[in-house]
Amino acid sequence: MTDDTPTRLLLADDHPVVRAGLRAVLETEPGLVVMAEAATAEDAVARAAEGDIDVVLMDLQFGRGMGGAAATAQITARPGAPRVLIVTTYDSDADTLPAIEAGATGYLLKDAPPEDLAAAVRTAAAGRTTLAPTVADRLMNRLRAPGTALTRRETEVLALVAEGLSNQAIGDRLHVTEGTVKSHLARIYAKLDVDSRTAAVAAATGLGLIRR
């Protein structure tokens, strides 16, 4: 892309007010053009595949249907795919890790200043990474102390514990045995230095491992 070629954007969020706000900010920026909007993750995947989008600004939660991380994985799996910049309100490990693993180029929070949003879009278009400070800090901490970091599956299990599900219900949801769930919980307790489900949820919430 040459310097005078505009960066073409797709706004994917299920809230019209959010899309309007993003459009209002980005359309005042030179060199950025909002080509389309998508109210569902499925629509975002289909629209991104048309070949005229450089950066997708993707929310993580779309109510029913596909989530933003799954949509990101589908979008980035195509040859010549646009970059995906996550723009969301969520910064827990349960949200950030799946999105980054899915191929997101950047991760920004919706309360970021307008100038940070525009800079993140340009950075993503260039193929470089922008991470919200809280997300970057947490990833660095995971790298520094990998023994205490929860795996993606452990995070999924603990998030379901926080929802009040029993071990059997968690196993049914994740398509694993109840014994496997108990094994995950044993490792979670050891990593968080706790001895109960309640304490594990409290500790993980305080550390930002699962959503409050």
Rosetta silent file (secondary structure, phi, psi, omega in degrees, C-alpha in Angstrom):
SEQUENCE: MTDDTPTRLLLADDHPVVRAGLRAVLETEPGLVVMAEAATAEDAVARAAEGDIDVVLMDLQFGRGMGGAAATAQITARPGAPRVLIVTTYDSDADTLPAIEAGATGYLLKDAPPEDLAAAVRTAAAGRTTLAPTVADRLMNRLRAPGTALTRRETEVLALVAEGLSNQAIGDRLHVTEGTVKSHLARIYAKLDVDSRTAAVAAATGLGLIRR
SCORE:     score description
SCORE:     0.000 S_00000001
   1 L     0.000  127.383  179.415    0.000    0.000    0.000 S_00000001
   2 L   -81.177  166.721 -175.780    1.421    3.376   -0.989 S_00000001
   3 L   -62.408  -30.182 -176.444    1.322    6.412    1.270 S_00000001
   4 L   -95.347    5.975  176.220   -1.498    8.056   -0.685 S_00000001
   5 L   -88.921  125.497 -178.464   -3.703    4.950   -0.816 S_00000001
   6 L   -66.417  149.996  173.498   -6.462    5.136    1.803 S_00000001
   7 E   -87.668  122.246 -172.528   -6.769    2.435    4.442 S_00000001
   8 E   -96.523  129.076 -169.641  -10.168    0.812    3.971 S_00000001
   9 E  -116.776  148.683  170.237  -12.051   -0.152    7.128 S_00000001
  10 E  -121.738  126.393 -179.831  -14.880   -2.468    8.155 S_00000001
  11 E  -100.306  116.257 -177.682  -16.607   -1.721   11.489 S_00000001
  12 E  -116.593  105.459 -179.693  -17.982   -4.878   13.140 S_00000001
  13 L  -159.774  142.323 -176.953  -20.080   -4.276   16.255 S_00000001
  14 L   -83.716   -2.704  178.935  -23.652   -5.171   17.176 S_00000001
  15 L  -104.450  114.692 -179.363  -24.367   -1.745   18.680 S_00000001
  16 H   -56.483  -36.123 -178.884  -25.276    0.938   16.096 S_00000001
  17 H   -65.167  -39.248  178.434  -24.235    3.717   18.493 S_00000001
  18 H   -65.370  -45.148  179.147  -20.755    2.203   18.836 S_00000001
  19 H   -61.357  -40.990  179.313  -20.390    1.873   15.061 S_00000001
  20 H   -64.324  -38.269  178.703  -21.525    5.462   14.609 S_00000001
  21 H   -66.897  -42.506  177.335  -19.000    6.620   17.194 S_00000001
  22 H   -62.918  -44.368  179.734  -16.169    4.732   15.550 S_00000001
  23 H   -60.773  -43.472 -178.323  -17.156    6.066   12.145 S_00000001
  24 H   -61.161  -40.008  179.835  -17.304    9.645   13.470 S_00000001
  25 H   -70.291  -48.398 -170.488  -13.787    9.363   14.898 S_00000001
  26 H   -74.952  -30.870 -177.342  -12.171    7.556   11.984 S_00000001
  27 L   -75.149  -10.627  173.858  -13.714    9.533    9.137 S_00000001
  28 L   -86.225   -7.542 -176.943  -12.074   12.714   10.445 S_00000001
  29 L   -91.387  130.296  177.885   -8.679   11.058   10.049 S_00000001
  30 L   -63.267  138.116  175.203   -6.811   11.570    6.782 S_00000001
  31 L    84.138    1.642  177.567   -6.200    8.390    4.835 S_00000001
  32 E  -115.385  130.265 -178.452   -8.854    6.308    6.611 S_00000001
  33 E  -129.854  123.267  175.911  -12.066    5.333    4.815 S_00000001
  34 E   -83.099  111.741 -177.351  -14.940    3.383    6.369 S_00000001
  35 E   -84.945  -34.813 -173.887  -16.115    1.070    3.592 S_00000001
  36 E  -162.506  166.334  174.507  -18.780   -0.889    5.443 S_00000001
  37 E  -128.057  154.041  177.068  -20.330   -1.878    8.760 S_00000001
  38 E  -137.116  132.339 -178.351  -21.413   -5.267   10.097 S_00000001
  39 L   -94.461  -10.483  176.549  -23.844   -5.882   12.950 S_00000001
  40 L  -131.395  158.237  178.460  -22.994   -9.586   13.320 S_00000001
  41 H   -66.228  -35.915  178.595  -19.770  -11.548   13.312 S_00000001
  42 H   -61.668  -43.393  178.043  -21.086  -13.675   10.452 S_00000001
  43 H   -63.802  -36.580  179.859  -21.692  -10.550    8.351 S_00000001
  44 H   -64.005  -42.318  179.140  -18.191   -9.322    9.190 S_00000001
  45 H   -61.779  -45.394 -177.897  -16.635  -12.569    7.945 S_00000001
  46 H   -65.768  -43.331 -177.260  -18.611  -12.398    4.697 S_00000001
  47 H   -69.721  -37.494 -179.619  -17.883   -8.714    4.093 S_00000001
  48 H   -65.287  -24.624 -176.841  -14.174   -9.041    4.900 S_00000001
  49 L   -79.089   -6.255 -176.098  -13.890  -11.768    2.264 S_00000001
  50 L   -75.463  -14.278  170.668  -14.876   -9.390   -0.561 S_00000001
  51 L    94.395    2.467 -178.343  -11.296   -8.190   -0.917 S_00000001
  52 L  -116.660   22.798 -179.916  -11.643   -4.437   -0.497 S_00000001
  53 L  -118.083  134.893  177.387  -10.984   -4.178    3.269 S_00000001
  54 L   -97.894  -39.805 -178.489   -7.585   -3.509    4.845 S_00000001
  55 E  -137.512  131.236  173.093   -8.491   -3.471    8.549 S_00000001
  56 E  -102.532  125.116  172.203  -11.500   -4.900   10.399 S_00000001
  57 E   -92.776  112.023 -166.449  -12.358   -3.265   13.726 S_00000001
  58 E  -116.702  125.022  169.728  -13.911   -6.206   15.571 S_00000001
  59 L   -77.566  165.604  179.816  -15.915   -6.359   18.775 S_00000001
  60 L   -97.861  -31.542 -175.683  -15.736   -9.593   20.794 S_00000001
  61 L  -112.163  125.991 -179.170  -19.334  -10.005   21.917 S_00000001
  62 L  -123.944   27.232 -176.560  -22.207  -10.060   19.426 S_00000001
  63 L    68.718 -126.710  179.543  -25.041  -11.449   21.529 S_00000001
  64 L   -79.161  159.051  177.127  -26.217  -14.607   19.814 S_00000001
  65 L    90.735 -163.057 -176.836  -24.263  -16.328   17.093 S_00000001
  66 L   -62.849  145.949  175.824  -20.561  -16.276   16.361 S_00000001
  67 L   -93.995  172.660 -176.184  -18.227  -14.321   18.618 S_00000001
  68 H   -66.754  -35.050  179.913  -15.490  -11.927   17.590 S_00000001
  69 H   -66.517  -43.423  178.778  -12.615  -14.342   18.239 S_00000001
  70 H   -64.093  -39.726  178.206  -14.156  -17.024   16.011 S_00000001
  71 H   -64.767  -39.793  178.200  -14.829  -14.434   13.320 S_00000001
  72 H   -59.746  -43.653  179.610  -11.235  -13.227   13.576 S_00000001
  73 H   -61.378  -41.588 -179.687   -9.972  -16.767   13.040 S_00000001
  74 H   -68.239  -41.327 -178.558  -12.121  -17.181    9.933 S_00000001
  75 H   -65.450  -47.696 -173.747  -11.123  -13.813    8.501 S_00000001
  76 H   -75.683  -12.834 -179.536   -7.391  -14.196    9.070 S_00000001
  77 L   -75.102  -17.036 -177.195   -7.337  -17.764    7.710 S_00000001
  78 L   -81.659  145.644  174.995   -7.900  -16.537    4.128 S_00000001
  79 L   -61.175  138.927  178.821   -4.981  -15.683    1.850 S_00000001
  80 L    65.405   26.828 -174.982   -4.433  -11.935    1.635 S_00000001
  81 L   -67.447  152.663  172.108   -6.785  -11.379    4.550 S_00000001
  82 L   -68.317  161.305  173.241   -7.316   -7.945    6.101 S_00000001
  83 E   -75.589  152.431  176.560   -5.831   -7.227    9.495 S_00000001
  84 E  -119.147  124.045  175.926   -8.162   -7.499   12.483 S_00000001
  85 E  -110.128  114.966  178.167   -8.029   -4.961   15.299 S_00000001
  86 E   -74.517  129.898  175.559  -10.101   -5.977   18.323 S_00000001
  87 E  -129.381  106.708 -169.528  -11.979   -3.015   19.834 S_00000001
  88 E  -146.742  173.998  175.187  -13.872   -4.124   22.927 S_00000001
  89 L   -96.108   -6.388 -171.692  -14.708   -3.368   26.547 S_00000001
  90 L  -102.779  133.863 -179.855  -13.223   -6.635   27.807 S_00000001
  91 L  -131.002   19.815  177.599   -9.600   -7.108   28.868 S_00000001
  92 L   -77.728  161.922  176.358   -9.583  -10.388   30.813 S_00000001
  93 H   -58.078  -34.010 -178.833   -7.394  -13.302   29.762 S_00000001
  94 H   -62.411  -22.933  179.107  -10.591  -15.156   28.865 S_00000001
  95 H   -99.282  -46.313 -172.214  -11.165  -12.532   26.152 S_00000001
  96 H   -70.550  -42.229 -174.316   -7.711  -11.440   25.048 S_00000001
  97 H   -63.883  -48.413  177.786   -6.011  -14.821   24.661 S_00000001
  98 H   -60.004  -37.137 -178.916   -8.557  -16.400   22.276 S_00000001
  99 H   -67.657  -42.881 -179.937   -8.602  -13.244   20.148 S_00000001
 100 H   -69.062  -40.621  176.908   -4.830  -13.037   19.885 S_00000001
 101 H   -62.837  -29.658 -178.829   -4.560  -16.773   19.219 S_00000001
 102 L   -75.039  -12.044  176.283   -7.170  -16.317   16.476 S_00000001
 103 L   112.968   12.044  177.877   -4.857  -13.945   14.649 S_00000001
 104 L   -62.891  137.126  178.902   -5.830  -10.458   15.761 S_00000001
 105 L   -79.469  -31.917 -179.079   -3.134   -7.914   14.923 S_00000001
 106 E  -148.258  167.594 -176.705   -4.084   -5.586   17.771 S_00000001
 107 E  -144.992  113.984 -176.129   -6.297   -5.289   20.839 S_00000001
 108 E  -126.995  150.083  176.595   -7.723   -1.966   21.985 S_00000001
 109 E   -95.229  150.323 -173.766  -10.322   -1.024   24.586 S_00000001
 110 L   -66.851  -16.522  178.249  -13.322    1.112   23.681 S_00000001
 111 L   -89.596    9.574  178.039  -12.365    3.789   26.202 S_00000001
 112 L   -66.035  146.042  177.137   -9.100    4.483   24.344 S_00000001
 113 L   -61.472  150.660 -179.041   -8.645    8.123   23.223 S_00000001
 114 H   -53.617  -38.493 -178.822   -9.570    8.831   19.585 S_00000001
 115 H   -67.004  -31.789  176.792   -5.948    9.485   18.641 S_00000001
 116 H   -69.462  -37.828  178.786   -4.974    6.053   20.025 S_00000001
 117 H   -62.669  -48.739 -179.736   -7.713    4.416   17.976 S_00000001
 118 H   -62.181  -40.912  179.391   -6.554    6.059   14.746 S_00000001
 119 H   -65.279  -38.511 -179.610   -2.922    5.199   15.500 S_00000001
 120 H   -66.493  -37.582  177.979   -3.848    1.582   16.228 S_00000001
 121 H   -63.304  -45.484 -179.875   -5.697    1.315   12.902 S_00000001
 122 H   -65.860  -38.686  178.311   -2.680    2.632   10.998 S_00000001
 123 H   -63.634  -43.604  178.651   -0.361    0.333   12.943 S_00000001
 124 H   -63.069  -41.722 -179.423   -2.588   -2.660   12.168 S_00000001
 125 H   -60.983  -30.687  178.859   -2.709   -1.727    8.480 S_00000001
 126 L   -84.096   -0.999  178.104    1.092   -1.821    8.470 S_00000001
 127 L    83.673   14.502  178.271    1.035   -5.302    9.997 S_00000001
 128 L  -105.112  164.603 -171.668    2.351   -4.239   13.377 S_00000001
 129 L  -100.319  136.769  169.142    0.805   -4.893   16.776 S_00000001
 130 L  -124.273  128.655  177.906   -0.914   -2.490   19.133 S_00000001
 131 E  -123.466  137.744  172.053   -2.066   -3.724   22.545 S_00000001
 132 L   -55.646  143.363 -175.865   -4.025   -1.862   25.203 S_00000001
 133 H   -53.174  -42.029 -178.994   -1.669   -1.211   28.132 S_00000001
 134 H   -65.001  -36.822  179.352   -3.561   -3.516   30.513 S_00000001
 135 H   -68.926  -44.692  179.115   -3.480   -6.318   27.930 S_00000001
 136 H   -61.136  -42.612  179.509    0.220   -5.822   27.216 S_00000001
 137 H   -61.059  -42.911 -176.981    1.024   -5.849   30.938 S_00000001
 138 H   -68.229  -38.895  178.324   -0.872   -9.084   31.470 S_00000001
 139 H   -65.065  -39.132  177.553    0.792  -10.816   28.536 S_00000001
 140 H   -63.381  -40.714  179.483    4.201   -9.742   29.828 S_00000001
 141 H   -64.825  -35.811  177.517    3.364  -11.120   33.260 S_00000001
 142 H   -64.402  -38.898  179.838    2.350  -14.427   31.674 S_00000001
 143 H   -69.329  -36.760 -178.366    5.707  -14.605   29.913 S_00000001
 144 H   -72.981  -33.462 -176.366    7.624  -13.754   33.072 S_00000001
 145 L  -131.999   66.861 -175.427    5.757  -16.288   35.228 S_00000001
 146 H   -62.526  -25.275 -178.848    4.408  -19.009   32.935 S_00000001
 147 H   -66.429  -24.940 -179.110    4.001  -21.448   35.810 S_00000001
 148 H   -98.692   -5.138 -178.747    1.234  -19.349   37.333 S_00000001
 149 L   -79.177  137.977  176.424   -0.557  -18.556   34.064 S_00000001
 150 L   -80.796  142.689  173.854   -3.776  -20.427   33.357 S_00000001
 151 L   -71.990  168.889  178.710   -4.103  -22.242   30.062 S_00000001
 152 H   -60.322  -42.018 -179.793   -6.931  -21.324   27.739 S_00000001
 153 H   -67.618  -39.691  176.731   -8.909  -24.421   28.792 S_00000001
 154 H   -61.683  -38.551  177.442   -8.297  -23.717   32.490 S_00000001
 155 H   -64.443  -41.369  177.599   -9.564  -20.194   31.920 S_00000001
 156 H   -61.177  -45.522 -179.951  -12.678  -21.586   30.199 S_00000001
 157 H   -60.631  -46.932 -176.325  -13.311  -23.975   33.105 S_00000001
 158 H   -67.676  -34.620  176.904  -12.906  -21.254   35.718 S_00000001
 159 H   -63.408  -36.241  178.389  -15.173  -18.860   33.808 S_00000001
 160 H   -73.841  -34.493  172.731  -17.896  -21.527   33.875 S_00000001
 161 H   -59.244  -42.384 -179.694  -17.298  -22.103   37.599 S_00000001
 162 H   -63.525  -26.275  177.433  -17.846  -18.367   38.043 S_00000001
 163 L   -80.166   -5.893  177.434  -21.197  -18.750   36.267 S_00000001
 164 L    93.842   11.199 -178.823  -22.216  -21.273   38.923 S_00000001
 165 L   -76.788  144.867  174.934  -22.016  -24.438   36.814 S_00000001
 166 L   -75.703  167.753  177.832  -21.318  -27.798   38.445 S_00000001
 167 H   -58.116  -41.327 -179.730  -18.389  -29.959   37.361 S_00000001
 168 H   -65.231  -41.857  179.803  -20.751  -32.190   35.406 S_00000001
 169 H   -65.977  -37.389  177.229  -22.384  -29.209   33.691 S_00000001
 170 H   -64.399  -43.886  177.765  -18.970  -27.791   32.813 S_00000001
 171 H   -59.380  -42.412  178.438  -17.947  -31.138   31.365 S_00000001
 172 H   -63.122  -41.718 -178.457  -21.124  -31.235   29.283 S_00000001
 173 H   -65.356  -39.284 -175.466  -20.517  -27.688   28.034 S_00000001
 174 H   -97.296    0.587  178.618  -16.886  -28.382   27.080 S_00000001
 175 L    60.821   43.992  174.588  -17.475  -31.958   25.898 S_00000001
 176 L  -131.868  168.615 -179.796  -15.070  -33.476   28.428 S_00000001
 177 L   -77.022  161.449  176.885  -15.552  -35.851   31.363 S_00000001
 178 H   -63.157  -34.004  177.374  -16.268  -34.695   34.897 S_00000001
 179 H   -63.071  -37.980  177.393  -12.920  -36.199   35.886 S_00000001
 180 H   -64.528  -40.408  177.747  -11.145  -33.990   33.355 S_00000001
 181 H   -61.273  -43.901  179.125  -12.870  -30.937   34.826 S_00000001
 182 H   -61.689  -37.729  178.622  -11.699  -31.955   38.317 S_00000001
 183 H   -64.927  -42.451  176.792   -8.138  -32.314   37.006 S_00000001
 184 H   -60.511  -44.057 -178.583   -8.287  -28.813   35.519 S_00000001
 185 H   -64.255  -37.578  178.652   -9.598  -27.441   38.810 S_00000001
 186 H   -61.448  -41.847  178.543   -6.814  -29.135   40.767 S_00000001
 187 H   -68.966  -37.619  177.587   -4.214  -27.427   38.551 S_00000001
 188 H   -61.640  -46.757  179.906   -6.059  -24.110   38.834 S_00000001
 189 H   -58.398  -42.739 -178.352   -6.080  -24.348   42.650 S_00000001
 190 H   -65.278  -43.496 -177.808   -2.361  -25.089   42.679 S_00000001
 191 H   -66.589  -37.497 -176.366   -1.499  -22.200   40.351 S_00000001
 192 H   -92.594   -3.939  179.915   -3.650  -19.697   42.259 S_00000001
 193 L    58.406   50.096  178.300   -2.702  -21.092   45.694 S_00000001
 194 L  -130.423  171.357 -178.014   -6.329  -21.563   46.737 S_00000001
 195 L  -133.212   16.946  178.547   -8.374  -24.521   48.005 S_00000001
 196 L  -151.403  162.548  178.596  -11.948  -23.824   46.895 S_00000001
 197 H   -62.983  -44.011 -178.326  -14.028  -22.854   43.878 S_00000001
 198 H   -61.665  -44.243 -179.884  -15.058  -19.565   45.492 S_00000001
 199 H   -66.817  -36.373  179.365  -11.477  -18.611   46.306 S_00000001
 200 H   -64.804  -44.131  179.061  -10.336  -19.550   42.800 S_00000001
 201 H   -63.214  -43.881 -179.480  -12.988  -17.346   41.199 S_00000001
 202 H   -63.098  -44.767 -178.995  -12.147  -14.449   43.521 S_00000001
 203 H   -65.177  -44.633 -177.939   -8.410  -14.757   42.899 S_00000001
 204 H   -66.900  -36.490  177.930   -8.786  -15.079   39.121 S_00000001
 205 H   -65.847  -43.626  179.307  -11.156  -12.124   38.968 S_00000001
 206 H   -62.594  -32.598 -179.817   -8.754   -9.997   40.982 S_00000001
 207 L   -86.014   -4.530 -178.858   -5.907  -10.930   38.632 S_00000001
 208 L    76.851   21.315 -179.657   -7.975  -10.190   35.540 S_00000001
 209 L   -80.558  -31.807  174.633   -7.883  -13.808   34.375 S_00000001
 210 L  -127.866  160.112 -174.304  -11.648  -13.997   34.040 S_00000001
 211 L   -70.570  140.531  178.262  -14.211  -11.311   33.404 S_00000001
 212 L   -71.674    0.000    0.000  -15.693   -9.483   36.370 S_00000001
